[in-house]
Amino acid sequence: MARWCRELALITLLLQCFIPLMAAASPYAAAPGYLNINEHLTRHPEQRELMAQFTEQVEAPADPLATPPARAVRIAMVYPGQQASGYWRRSSRAMARRLERLEIPFELKTYFSRPGGDLDLQEQQLADALRWDPDYLAFTLDLLPQSRMIERILAQHRTRLILQNITTPLADWQSTPPFLYVGFDHVQGTQLLADRMFELIDYRGKYLMLYFAPGYVSEMRGGTFAAAAAKYPDIEQVVAFYTDGEAEKAYRATQRALQQHPDLKMIFASATDTALGALRALREAGRLDVLINGWGGCKAELAALRQGELDLTVMRMNDDNGIAMAEAIKLDLMQAPQRVPQVFSGQMMLVERSVSPEVLSYLERQAFRLSGVGDDNNDNDEGGRNGERSGERSGDSDMADGALANELAAGALE
């Protein structure tokens, strides 16, 4: 009987990933307890100046710590980094390289799992990391079970907790907040995409919604897009799928949507792997006329953009969040944790396939200035060790900077 129940639960979970949602069944309305940045600043107006000062610190060249700690700082990172997007691995590399420039000795342990699942593995990894007794622990929050893990960590007060890829504080944790919320605001990035995508389809047509896994990212990205689209009566969401951030599931979902709706005009992809899977289906069907986005601006997305297959993406200045973690640790070591804002949200750019090669190269150098401009998942890439955003510029960089200004003036970038 127990085995039959487990099998039934597994079948139910699989069906949830493949059966389309009703068009009106956006998970956005079910997002409980999150404070967006504006709500957070309304409750805590003193945070506005802290955030501005900290952003300047992140964008400036590294200023080494005057008095290094007596022992190496222990940092553990438990990340869903097994995916095409290099966001998580780049964050780790950028933080490590900033710490080196700050002359802070450190030991780093990283643990990676698949996004949208692997909860048992993540719990084992967290337990292993905590047994190491780290000074700082970086984790994420997407699924409900992760919040229970986080609450146990917050209650123990043994380690400084950094929550990455979330910039909306939880109201329930206001009395015992994490050390830092850090990432790129999902709502802001999605709104940039939505405004431009609706304009490109002339505010009319059918679209496919490809959610991430059921949870925070889907709520903030897919939910924001669906809510924005609902304001236009001629834009219709005809089908929606949860993909768990897996390219294969996005591929099959797109195939099915194209068969059912040959007049499909647009796809909203909530993540990199989702976009790449959908692109494969569009390519095979000869339907690259369907508007499709990326989310994040990783190397794979930028390659598809250069090839003219991906129409647009919101590009994170990726290394901002790794540098922010290092700078927060520095302030803590200086006995100045009060100078660390509760939230740091990095800069994003809307980039379309019409962008010039020079400008795109410039943006890559800025986004990956410490993690390296090479392959997203190449842990040995050293290409970004020289030249932070405010460091020395070569003649080529000056030329690209001018080209960027020209394209900004022409409206090719947001």
KEKE-3310 file (N, C-alpha, C; in steps of 0.2 Angstrom, whole numbers, plus 5000, padded with zeros to 4 digits):
npx = (5004:5010:5020:5012:5006:5017:5021:5009:5010:5022:5018:5008:5015:5023:5013:5009:5019:5018:5004:4994:4991:4976:4972:4970:4975:4987:5001:5004:4995:4995:5006:5013:5016:5028:5038:5039:5052:5048:5038:5045:5054:5045:5041:5054:5062:5074:5083:5084:5095:5105:5105:5109:5122:5128:5127:5136:5148:5149:5150:5162:5180:5189:5193:5205:5204:5208:5213:5215:5206:5210:5209:5205:5190:5176:5166:5151:5142:5126:5119:5107:5114:5116:5113:5110:5112:5124:5123:5124:5136:5145:5142:5148:5162:5164:5162:5173:5184:5183:5184:5198:5204:5200:5208:5205:5207:5200:5190:5181:5167:5157:5141:5131:5116:5101:5090:5073:5070:5078:5077:5079:5093:5098:5095:5103:5115:5115:5115:5128:5136:5133:5138:5151:5153:5151:5156:5148:5134:5127:5112:5097:5080:5066:5056:5043:5048:5061:5060:5057:5069:5077:5072:5075:5089:5090:5085:5095:5106:5119:5127:5130:5117:5115:5103:5101:5096:5084:5075:5065:5060:5054:5039:5037:5049:5054:5058:5069:5079:5088:5105:5108:5098:5100:5103:5094:5081:5066:5054:5055:5064:5056:5046:5052:5054:5041:5034:5041:5039:5025:5024:5031:5022:5012:5002:4993:4987:4991:4998:5011:5014:5028:5032:5044:5048:5035:5033:5043:5051:5043:5032:5036:5042:5034:5021:5021:5022:5010:5001:5003:5000:4987:4981:4978:4966:4967:4978:4981:4983:4985:4989:4998:5013:5022:5039:5050:5062:5068:5076:5071:5058:5052:5054:5045:5033:5032:5031:5019:5011:5012:5006:4993:4990:4992:4993:5000:5009:5018:5030:5033:5047:5052:5065:5083:5086:5073:5070:5079:5075:5063:5066:5073:5062:5055:5064:5065:5052:5051:5047:5052:5047:5039:5039:5051:5058:5073:5080:5090:5102:5114:5128:5124:5112:5115:5122:5112:5105:5114:5114:5102:5090:5085:5074:5075:5082:5083:5096:5107:5119:5129:5140:5138:5131:5139:5150:5143:5140:5153:5157:5148:5152:5165:5161:5155:5166:5173:5166:5155:5141:5129:5130:5127:5114:5097:5093:5100:5099:5104:5110:5101:5099:5089:5090:5090:5090:5094:5105:5121:5137:5148:5142:5136:5147:5153:5144:5145:5158:5156:5146:5152:5164:5172:5170:5173:5174:5172:5166:5150:5150:5163:5174:5187:5190:5199:5197:5191:5198:5205:5201:5189:5172:5175:5188:5204:5202:5203:5207:5198:5188:5184:5179:5168:5160:5156:5149:5139:5132:5127:5118:5110:5104:5097:5088:5089:5093:5087)
npy = (4994:5006:5008:5009:5021:5030:5028:5034:5047:5051:5050:5059:5071:5071:5073:5085:5093:5092:5093:5106:5121:5130:5145:5156:5152:5158:5157:5168:5176:5169:5171:5173:5184:5191:5205:5218:5228:5242:5241:5237:5247:5257:5253:5253:5266:5271:5262:5265:5275:5267:5257:5264:5269:5257:5251:5260:5256:5243:5245:5251:5251:5237:5240:5236:5227:5234:5228:5212:5197:5186:5173:5162:5166:5156:5151:5144:5138:5134:5129:5129:5125:5117:5119:5127:5140:5151:5158:5155:5148:5158:5168:5163:5163:5176:5182:5176:5181:5194:5194:5191:5202:5211:5207:5197:5183:5167:5152:5141:5132:5124:5118:5110:5108:5102:5113:5117:5105:5091:5092:5083:5081:5094:5096:5087:5093:5105:5101:5095:5106:5115:5107:5110:5122:5136:5153:5161:5158:5154:5153:5149:5153:5146:5136:5129:5120:5124:5135:5131:5125:5136:5143:5136:5138:5151:5152:5146:5155:5153:5156:5168:5171:5172:5175:5171:5177:5182:5196:5201:5204:5193:5195:5188:5186:5197:5200:5192:5193:5187:5189:5195:5199:5195:5198:5199:5209:5200:5204:5217:5215:5206:5215:5224:5216:5212:5224:5228:5216:5216:5227:5223:5214:5221:5222:5212:5195:5177:5169:5158:5152:5148:5142:5142:5131:5126:5139:5152:5159:5157:5163:5176:5180:5173:5175:5189:5193:5187:5194:5207:5205:5203:5215:5219:5217:5210:5202:5185:5172:5156:5143:5136:5130:5121:5119:5115:5121:5114:5110:5100:5098:5110:5110:5100:5105:5116:5111:5104:5115:5122:5114:5113:5127:5134:5147:5154:5167:5172:5168:5167:5164:5158:5156:5152:5139:5135:5144:5140:5126:5129:5136:5127:5119:5128:5130:5118:5117:5126:5139:5151:5164:5166:5176:5176:5176:5177:5175:5183:5183:5175:5166:5157:5162:5174:5170:5164:5175:5182:5174:5177:5171:5171:5183:5194:5198:5200:5206:5202:5211:5202:5199:5208:5203:5193:5201:5210:5201:5199:5212:5214:5205:5210:5222:5217:5211:5222:5226:5233:5229:5236:5244:5236:5234:5227:5222:5219:5224:5220:5228:5228:5226:5228:5219:5218:5208:5215:5223:5230:5221:5226:5233:5223:5215:5224:5225:5212:5212:5220:5213:5201:5204:5200:5186:5181:5181:5170:5153:5149:5139:5136:5133:5136:5147:5162:5174:5186:5192:5204:5221:5228:5236:5250:5251:5252:5256:5250:5256:5249:5247:5260:5263:5254:5259:5272:5267:5261:5271:5278:5268:5267:5280:5278:5270:5256:5248:5246)
npz = (5000:5004:4995:4983:4986:4986:4972:4966:4970:4964:4950:4950:4952:4941:4931:4934:4929:4915:4911:4904:4912:4917:4908:4917:4928:4936:4946:4953:4961:4972:4980:4995:5009:5004:5003:4991:4984:4985:4995:5005:5008:5011:5024:5030:5029:5031:5025:5012:5009:5014:5005:4993:4996:4998:4985:4978:4984:4979:4965:4964:4963:4972:4989:4999:5015:5030:5042:5042:5046:5060:5057:5043:5034:5034:5021:5015:5001:4995:4981:4967:4955:4944:4929:4913:4913:4919:4931:4945:4947:4942:4951:4963:4959:4956:4969:4976:4969:4972:4986:4986:4981:4991:5000:5010:5019:5015:5016:5005:5002:4990:4985:4973:4965:4956:4949:4955:4961:4969:4983:4994:4992:4993:5007:5013:5009:5015:5028:5029:5026:5037:5047:5045:5051:5046:5044:5036:5026:5010:5002:4994:4990:4984:4984:4995:5005:5006:5013:5026:5030:5030:5041:5051:5051:5054:5066:5074:5075:5072:5061:5048:5037:5020:5008:4991:4975:4978:4981:4988:5004:5017:5026:5037:5043:5048:5061:5063:5052:5037:5035:5023:5008:4992:4974:4958:4954:4951:4947:4942:4931:4923:4920:4912:4901:4898:4894:4882:4874:4872:4865:4853:4848:4845:4854:4853:4851:4853:4867:4874:4890:4899:4914:4927:4940:4951:4963:4970:4960:4949:4953:4954:4941:4930:4935:4936:4922:4917:4924:4919:4905:4906:4906:4894:4882:4870:4871:4873:4884:4880:4884:4898:4906:4918:4919:4927:4925:4915:4900:4891:4895:4892:4879:4874:4879:4871:4858:4859:4861:4849:4840:4845:4844:4830:4827:4836:4844:4853:4866:4883:4892:4907:4912:4908:4903:4900:4890:4880:4877:4872:4861:4853:4849:4842:4831:4825:4820:4811:4815:4819:4819:4830:4844:4856:4873:4883:4900:4910:4903:4901:4894:4885:4881:4875:4864:4857:4854:4846:4835:4830:4834:4847:4853:4862:4879:4896:4904:4916:4926:4930:4939:4949:4961:4967:4970:4979:4990:4994:4998:5008:5018:5021:5027:5038:5045:5048:5059:5056:5053:5052:5042:5031:5019:5020:5008:4992:4976:4960:4944:4929:4911:4897:4882:4865:4849:4839:4844:4843:4839:4845:4856:4863:4867:4875:4886:4890:4896:4906:4914:4917:4924:4934:4935:4922:4904:4897:4895:4903:4913:4916:4927:4928:4921:4919:4913:4918:4928:4927:4926:4933:4934:4937:4934:4925:4907:4891:4874:4865:4874:4877:4864:4863:4874:4869:4858:4865:4872:4860:4855:4866:4866:4854:4857:4857:4868:4885)
capx = (5000:5014:5023:5007:5005:5023:5020:5004:5012:5026:5014:5004:5020:5025:5007:5009:5024:5016:4997:4994:4987:4971:4975:4969:4978:4993:5002:5006:4991:4996:5013:5011:5021:5034:5037:5043:5057:5045:5035:5051:5057:5040:5042:5060:5064:5082:5086:5085:5102:5110:5106:5112:5129:5131:5128:5142:5153:5149:5152:5169:5186:5190:5197:5207:5202:5214:5215:5212:5204:5215:5209:5202:5183:5173:5160:5148:5137:5122:5116:5104:5118:5117:5109:5114:5114:5130:5122:5126:5144:5148:5142:5153:5168:5165:5163:5179:5189:5182:5187:5205:5206:5199:5213:5202:5208:5194:5189:5175:5164:5151:5137:5127:5110:5097:5084:5066:5070:5083:5076:5083:5100:5099:5095:5109:5121:5115:5118:5135:5139:5132:5143:5158:5152:5154:5154:5143:5131:5123:5107:5091:5073:5061:5051:5041:5052:5067:5059:5058:5076:5080:5069:5079:5095:5089:5083:5101:5110:5126:5130:5126:5113:5114:5098:5103:5091:5078:5076:5059:5060:5048:5037:5037:5056:5056:5061:5075:5080:5094:5111:5107:5095:5104:5101:5092:5073:5063:5048:5058:5067:5050:5042:5056:5053:5034:5033:5044:5036:5019:5025:5033:5017:5007:4997:4988:4990:4991:5005:5012:5018:5032:5034:5049:5045:5030:5037:5045:5053:5037:5027:5038:5043:5028:5015:5021:5021:5003:4997:5004:4997:4980:4978:4977:4961:4968:4983:4978:4987:4981:4991:5004:5016:5028:5045:5055:5068:5072:5075:5067:5051:5050:5054:5039:5028:5032:5029:5012:5007:5012:5001:4986:4988:4997:4993:5004:5013:5023:5032:5036:5051:5054:5072:5087:5085:5066:5070:5083:5071:5057:5070:5074:5056:5053:5069:5063:5045:5052:5043:5056:5043:5036:5043:5053:5063:5077:5079:5096:5108:5120:5132:5120:5106:5118:5124:5106:5103:5119:5112:5095:5085:5082:5072:5077:5083:5085:5103:5109:5126:5129:5144:5136:5128:5145:5154:5139:5141:5160:5158:5144:5157:5170:5158:5154:5172:5175:5162:5150:5135:5123:5130:5124:5107:5094:5092:5104:5097:5109:5108:5099:5098:5085:5095:5087:5094:5097:5110:5127:5141:5152:5139:5135:5153:5154:5140:5147:5163:5153:5142:5156:5170:5176:5169:5176:5169:5172:5160:5147:5152:5170:5176:5194:5191:5202:5196:5188:5202:5208:5197:5182:5169:5178:5195:5206:5199:5207:5204:5192:5182:5181:5175:5162:5157:5153:5144:5133:5129:5124:5113:5105:5101:5093:5082:5090:5093:5083)
capy = (5000:5012:5008:5011:5028:5033:5029:5038:5054:5052:5051:5066:5076:5071:5076:5092:5096:5091:5095:5113:5125:5134:5151:5160:5149:5160:5156:5175:5178:5165:5173:5175:5186:5194:5213:5220:5233:5248:5240:5236:5254:5261:5251:5254:5271:5271:5257:5268:5278:5262:5253:5268:5269:5250:5250:5263:5252:5237:5247:5254:5246:5234:5243:5230:5227:5237:5223:5205:5193:5182:5166:5162:5166:5151:5152:5139:5140:5128:5132:5125:5127:5112:5121:5130:5147:5151:5163:5153:5147:5165:5172:5160:5165:5184:5183:5174:5185:5201:5193:5191:5209:5214:5204:5194:5176:5163:5145:5141:5126:5125:5112:5111:5103:5104:5118:5114:5098:5089:5094:5079:5082:5101:5096:5084:5097:5110:5098:5095:5113:5117:5103:5113:5128:5141:5160:5163:5152:5157:5148:5152:5152:5145:5131:5130:5116:5127:5140:5128:5124:5142:5145:5132:5141:5158:5151:5144:5161:5151:5158:5173:5168:5176:5172:5174:5176:5184:5203:5203:5201:5189:5199:5184:5185:5204:5201:5188:5193:5185:5194:5199:5197:5198:5196:5204:5209:5196:5208:5223:5212:5204:5221:5227:5211:5212:5231:5228:5211:5218:5232:5220:5210:5226:5222:5207:5188:5172:5167:5152:5153:5143:5144:5138:5126:5129:5142:5159:5161:5157:5168:5183:5181:5171:5179:5196:5194:5186:5200:5213:5204:5203:5222:5220:5212:5206:5197:5179:5166:5150:5137:5137:5124:5121:5115:5114:5124:5109:5112:5095:5099:5116:5108:5096:5109:5121:5107:5103:5122:5124:5109:5115:5134:5136:5155:5156:5173:5174:5163:5169:5159:5161:5154:5151:5132:5135:5147:5136:5121:5131:5138:5120:5117:5133:5129:5112:5118:5132:5144:5157:5170:5167:5180:5173:5180:5174:5178:5183:5185:5171:5166:5153:5166:5179:5166:5163:5182:5184:5170:5180:5166:5174:5190:5198:5195:5205:5204:5204:5213:5196:5199:5212:5200:5190:5207:5212:5197:5200:5218:5213:5201:5215:5227:5213:5210:5229:5227:5238:5226:5240:5247:5231:5234:5221:5220:5222:5221:5222:5231:5224:5229:5225:5218:5214:5204:5221:5226:5229:5216:5230:5235:5217:5213:5229:5223:5205:5213:5223:5208:5196:5207:5196:5179:5179:5182:5164:5149:5150:5134:5135:5135:5138:5153:5168:5180:5192:5194:5210:5226:5229:5241:5256:5250:5255:5254:5250:5259:5245:5248:5267:5263:5251:5264:5276:5264:5259:5278:5279:5264:5269:5286:5276:5266:5249:5245:5250)
capz = (5000:5005:4988:4978:4987:4983:4965:4964:4971:4958:4944:4951:4951:4933:4927:4936:4925:4908:4910:4904:4917:4914:4907:4922:4934:4937:4953:4956:4966:4979:4983:5002:5013:5001:5002:4986:4987:4987:5001:5010:5009:5015:5031:5033:5025:5032:5021:5005:5009:5015:4998:4988:4998:4997:4978:4976:4986:4974:4959:4965:4964:4979:4994:5004:5022:5033:5047:5040:5052:5063:5053:5036:5035:5031:5018:5012:4996:4993:4976:4962:4950:4938:4923:4907:4915:4924:4936:4952:4947:4941:4958:4967:4956:4957:4976:4978:4967:4975:4992:4985:4980:4997:5005:5015:5018:5016:5014:5002:5000:4986:4984:4968:4964:4950:4951:4954:4964:4973:4989:4999:4991:4996:5014:5015:5008:5020:5035:5028:5026:5044:5051:5044:5055:5042:5046:5031:5022:5005:5000:4990:4992:4979:4986:5002:5010:5008:5019:5033:5031:5032:5047:5056:5052:5057:5074:5078:5075:5072:5054:5044:5031:5014:5003:4985:4970:4981:4983:4992:5010:5019:5031:5044:5045:5049:5068:5063:5045:5035:5034:5016:5002:4986:4968:4953:4955:4946:4945:4938:4925:4919:4918:4906:4895:4896:4891:4875:4870:4870:4860:4847:4845:4843:4859:4852:4849:4858:4869:4878:4897:4902:4920:4930:4945:4956:4968:4970:4953:4944:4955:4952:4934:4926:4938:4934:4915:4916:4927:4915:4899:4907:4906:4887:4881:4864:4872:4876:4886:4878:4888:4902:4908:4923:4916:4932:4923:4911:4893:4888:4896:4888:4871:4873:4880:4865:4852:4860:4860:4842:4837:4847:4842:4825:4826:4842:4842:4858:4871:4888:4895:4914:4914:4902:4901:4897:4883:4875:4875:4868:4855:4849:4846:4836:4826:4822:4817:4806:4818:4823:4819:4836:4848:4862:4877:4888:4906:4914:4899:4901:4888:4880:4879:4871:4858:4853:4852:4841:4830:4828:4836:4853:4851:4868:4885:4902:4905:4923:4927:4934:4945:4955:4967:4970:4973:4985:4995:4997:5002:5015:5022:5023:5032:5044:5048:5050:5064:5054:5050:5052:5035:5026:5018:5020:5001:4987:4969:4955:4938:4923:4904:4891:4876:4859:4845:4835:4847:4839:4842:4850:4863:4867:4870:4881:4891:4893:4900:4913:4918:4919:4924:4938:4934:4916:4899:4894:4896:4909:4918:4916:4934:4928:4917:4922:4909:4921:4934:4926:4924:4935:4930:4937:4933:4918:4901:4885:4868:4863:4879:4876:4858:4865:4878:4865:4854:4870:4872:4854:4855:4871:4863:4848:4860:4856:4874:4890)
cpx = (5004:5017:5018:5006:5011:5023:5015:5006:5017:5023:5010:5009:5022:5019:5007:5014:5022:5009:4997:4990:4982:4974:4975:4972:4985:4995:5004:5002:4992:5003:5012:5017:5027:5032:5042:5047:5053:5041:5040:5053:5052:5040:5048:5064:5072:5086:5088:5093:5107:5111:5110:5120:5132:5132:5134:5148:5154:5152:5160:5174:5186:5195:5199:5205:5208:5217:5212:5211:5210:5215:5205:5194:5180:5166:5157:5142:5133:5117:5112:5108:5119:5112:5113:5116:5119:5129:5125:5134:5147:5148:5147:5160:5169:5166:5170:5185:5189:5185:5195:5207:5205:5204:5211:5203:5201:5195:5182:5173:5158:5148:5132:5122:5106:5092:5077:5065:5076:5083:5080:5090:5102:5099:5101:5115:5121:5117:5125:5139:5139:5137:5150:5158:5154:5152:5148:5140:5126:5119:5102:5085:5068:5055:5050:5046:5059:5066:5059:5065:5079:5078:5073:5086:5095:5088:5090:5106:5117:5130:5126:5123:5113:5109:5099:5097:5084:5079:5069:5058:5054:5046:5037:5044:5058:5060:5068:5077:5087:5099:5110:5103:5098:5102:5099:5084:5070:5057:5050:5060:5061:5046:5045:5054:5045:5032:5035:5041:5029:5019:5026:5027:5011:5001:4991:4991:4990:4998:5005:5016:5022:5035:5040:5046:5040:5034:5038:5046:5047:5032:5029:5040:5036:5022:5015:5020:5013:4999:4997:5000:4989:4977:4976:4972:4962:4975:4980:4983:4983:4983:4997:5007:5021:5033:5050:5062:5072:5070:5070:5060:5048:5050:5047:5033:5027:5029:5021:5008:5007:5007:4994:4984:4993:4998:4997:5009:5018:5024:5035:5040:5053:5061:5076:5086:5078:5066:5074:5079:5066:5060:5071:5068:5054:5057:5066:5056:5046:5048:5047:5053:5040:5041:5044:5058:5068:5076:5086:5102:5114:5123:5128:5115:5109:5120:5118:5104:5108:5116:5105:5089:5081:5080:5075:5078:5084:5091:5105:5117:5128:5134:5143:5134:5134:5149:5150:5140:5148:5160:5154:5149:5162:5167:5157:5161:5175:5170:5157:5144:5129:5124:5128:5117:5104:5094:5097:5101:5101:5106:5106:5098:5093:5089:5091:5092:5097:5103:5117:5132:5146:5149:5138:5141:5155:5150:5142:5153:5161:5150:5147:5163:5175:5176:5172:5171:5169:5166:5157:5149:5159:5173:5184:5195:5194:5201:5194:5192:5205:5202:5190:5179:5172:5185:5197:5203:5204:5204:5198:5186:5179:5177:5168:5157:5153:5148:5138:5129:5125:5117:5107:5101:5096:5087:5083:5091:5089:5088)
cpy = (5006:5013:5011:5019:5033:5034:5033:5045:5056:5054:5058:5071:5077:5074:5083:5096:5096:5094:5103:5116:5129:5141:5156:5158:5151:5159:5163:5177:5174:5166:5176:5178:5190:5202:5215:5226:5240:5247:5240:5243:5258:5259:5253:5260:5272:5267:5260:5271:5272:5258:5257:5268:5262:5249:5254:5259:5246:5239:5250:5249:5243:5239:5238:5232:5229:5232:5216:5201:5188:5175:5167:5162:5160:5152:5146:5141:5134:5131:5127:5126:5123:5114:5125:5137:5146:5155:5161:5152:5154:5169:5170:5163:5172:5185:5182:5179:5192:5200:5193:5198:5213:5212:5201:5186:5172:5156:5145:5134:5127:5118:5114:5106:5106:5109:5114:5108:5097:5091:5090:5080:5089:5100:5092:5089:5103:5107:5097:5101:5116:5113:5106:5119:5134:5148:5163:5158:5156:5151:5152:5150:5152:5141:5131:5126:5120:5133:5137:5126:5130:5145:5142:5135:5148:5157:5149:5150:5159:5154:5164:5170:5173:5172:5175:5172:5178:5191:5205:5200:5198:5193:5195:5184:5192:5204:5197:5188:5190:5191:5199:5195:5200:5195:5201:5203:5206:5201:5214:5220:5210:5210:5224:5222:5212:5219:5230:5222:5213:5223:5229:5216:5215:5225:5217:5200:5183:5170:5161:5154:5147:5145:5140:5132:5130:5132:5149:5162:5162:5162:5175:5184:5179:5175:5186:5197:5192:5191:5206:5211:5204:5210:5223:5215:5208:5202:5191:5174:5160:5144:5139:5130:5125:5117:5113:5116:5119:5110:5107:5096:5105:5114:5105:5100:5114:5117:5106:5110:5124:5120:5112:5122:5136:5144:5158:5162:5174:5168:5167:5164:5162:5160:5153:5144:5131:5138:5143:5130:5123:5133:5132:5118:5121:5132:5123:5113:5123:5138:5149:5164:5171:5171:5176:5176:5175:5178:5178:5185:5182:5170:5162:5157:5171:5176:5166:5170:5184:5180:5173:5175:5169:5181:5195:5195:5201:5202:5207:5206:5208:5196:5203:5209:5196:5196:5209:5208:5198:5206:5218:5210:5206:5219:5223:5212:5216:5231:5233:5234:5230:5244:5242:5232:5227:5218:5223:5219:5224:5225:5227:5229:5225:5225:5215:5212:5210:5224:5225:5224:5220:5231:5228:5214:5218:5226:5216:5207:5216:5218:5203:5198:5204:5188:5177:5179:5175:5160:5150:5145:5132:5137:5138:5144:5159:5174:5186:5194:5201:5215:5226:5235:5248:5256:5253:5252:5255:5255:5256:5247:5255:5267:5260:5255:5269:5273:5262:5266:5279:5275:5265:5275:5284:5272:5258:5245:5249:5250)
cpz = (5000:4998:4983:4979:4985:4975:4962:4965:4966:4952:4944:4949:4944:4929:4928:4931:4918:4907:4910:4910:4914:4913:4913:4928:4936:4944:4957:4962:4973:4982:4990:5005:5011:5001:4996:4988:4989:4994:5007:5012:5013:5022:5034:5028:5025:5028:5014:5005:5010:5008:4993:4990:4996:4989:4975:4978:4981:4968:4959:4965:4971:4983:4999:5011:5026:5038:5045:5046:5054:5059:5047:5038:5031:5028:5014:5007:4994:4987:4971:4955:4944:4933:4918:4909:4920:4930:4943:4952:4946:4948:4963:4965:4958:4965:4978:4976:4970:4982:4992:4985:4987:5002:5011:5014:5019:5014:5011:5000:4996:4985:4978:4967:4958:4953:4950:4957:4968:4980:4995:4998:4994:5004:5017:5014:5013:5027:5034:5029:5033:5049:5051:5048:5051:5045:5042:5027:5017:5002:4996:4993:4986:4981:4993:5007:5011:5013:5026:5035:5033:5039:5053:5057:5055:5064:5077:5079:5075:5066:5051:5038:5026:5009:4996:4980:4973:4983:4986:4999:5012:5026:5038:5047:5047:5056:5068:5055:5043:5035:5028:5011:4996:4980:4963:4954:4950:4943:4940:4931:4920:4916:4912:4900:4893:4892:4883:4871:4868:4865:4853:4844:4844:4848:4857:4850:4855:4861:4874:4884:4899:4908:4922:4934:4949:4962:4967:4964:4949:4946:4953:4945:4930:4928:4936:4927:4914:4918:4922:4908:4900:4906:4898:4884:4874:4865:4876:4878:4885:4882:4892:4905:4913:4920:4921:4930:4918:4904:4889:4889:4893:4881:4870:4874:4874:4859:4853:4859:4853:4838:4838:4844:4837:4824:4832:4840:4847:4863:4877:4892:4902:4916:4907:4899:4897:4890:4878:4873:4871:4861:4850:4846:4841:4830:4822:4818:4812:4809:4822:4822:4825:4841:4854:4866:4880:4894:4910:4909:4900:4894:4883:4877:4874:4864:4854:4851:4846:4834:4827:4830:4842:4852:4856:4874:4890:4904:4912:4923:4932:4940:4951:4961:4970:4973:4979:4991:4999:5001:5008:5020:5025:5028:5039:5048:5050:5056:5063:5050:5048:5045:5029:5025:5019:5013:4997:4980:4964:4948:4933:4917:4900:4885:4871:4854:4840:4838:4843:4843:4847:4857:4867:4870:4876:4887:4894:4898:4907:4917:4921:4921:4929:4937:4927:4910:4895:4895:4903:4915:4918:4922:4934:4924:4921:4918:4912:4927:4933:4923:4927:4932:4931:4937:4927:4912:4895:4879:4866:4868:4878:4870:4860:4869:4874:4861:4859:4871:4866:4854:4860:4869:4858:4851:4859:4862:4879:4896)
residu = (MET:ALA:ARG:TRP:CYS:ARG:GLU:LEU:ALA:LEU:ILE:THR:LEU:LEU:LEU:GLN:CYS:PHE:ILE:PRO:LEU:MET:ALA:ALA:ALA:SER:PRO:TYR:ALA:ALA:ALA:PRO:GLY:TYR:LEU:ASN:ILE:ASN:GLU:HIS:LEU:THR:ARG:HIS:PRO:GLU:GLN:ARG:GLU:LEU:MET:ALA:GLN:PHE:THR:GLU:GLN:VAL:GLU:ALA:PRO:ALA:ASP:PRO:LEU:ALA:THR:PRO:PRO:ALA:ARG:ALA:VAL:ARG:ILE:ALA:MET:VAL:TYR:PRO:GLY:GLN:GLN:ALA:SER:GLY:TYR:TRP:ARG:ARG:SER:SER:ARG:ALA:MET:ALA:ARG:ARG:LEU:GLU:ARG:LEU:GLU:ILE:PRO:PHE:GLU:LEU:LYS:THR:TYR:PHE:SER:ARG:PRO:GLY:GLY:ASP:LEU:ASP:LEU:GLN:GLU:GLN:GLN:LEU:ALA:ASP:ALA:LEU:ARG:TRP:ASP:PRO:ASP:TYR:LEU:ALA:PHE:THR:LEU:ASP:LEU:LEU:PRO:GLN:SER:ARG:MET:ILE:GLU:ARG:ILE:LEU:ALA:GLN:HIS:ARG:THR:ARG:LEU:ILE:LEU:GLN:ASN:ILE:THR:THR:PRO:LEU:ALA:ASP:TRP:GLN:SER:THR:PRO:PRO:PHE:LEU:TYR:VAL:GLY:PHE:ASP:HIS:VAL:GLN:GLY:THR:GLN:LEU:LEU:ALA:ASP:ARG:MET:PHE:GLU:LEU:ILE:ASP:TYR:ARG:GLY:LYS:TYR:LEU:MET:LEU:TYR:PHE:ALA:PRO:GLY:TYR:VAL:SER:GLU:MET:ARG:GLY:GLY:THR:PHE:ALA:ALA:ALA:ALA:ALA:LYS:TYR:PRO:ASP:ILE:GLU:GLN:VAL:VAL:ALA:PHE:TYR:THR:ASP:GLY:GLU:ALA:GLU:LYS:ALA:TYR:ARG:ALA:THR:GLN:ARG:ALA:LEU:GLN:GLN:HIS:PRO:ASP:LEU:LYS:MET:ILE:PHE:ALA:SER:ALA:THR:ASP:THR:ALA:LEU:GLY:ALA:LEU:ARG:ALA:LEU:ARG:GLU:ALA:GLY:ARG:LEU:ASP:VAL:LEU:ILE:ASN:GLY:TRP:GLY:GLY:CYS:LYS:ALA:GLU:LEU:ALA:ALA:LEU:ARG:GLN:GLY:GLU:LEU:ASP:LEU:THR:VAL:MET:ARG:MET:ASN:ASP:ASP:ASN:GLY:ILE:ALA:MET:ALA:GLU:ALA:ILE:LYS:LEU:ASP:LEU:MET:GLN:ALA:PRO:GLN:ARG:VAL:PRO:GLN:VAL:PHE:SER:GLY:GLN:MET:MET:LEU:VAL:GLU:ARG:SER:VAL:SER:PRO:GLU:VAL:LEU:SER:TYR:LEU:GLU:ARG:GLN:ALA:PHE:ARG:LEU:SER:GLY:VAL:GLY:ASP:ASP:ASN:ASN:ASP:ASN:ASP:GLU:GLY:GLY:ARG:ASN:GLY:GLU:ARG:SER:GLY:GLU:ARG:SER:GLY:ASP:SER:ASP:MET:ALA:ASP:GLY:ALA:LEU:ALA:ASN:GLU:LEU:ALA:ALA:GLY:ALA:LEU:GLU)
# end
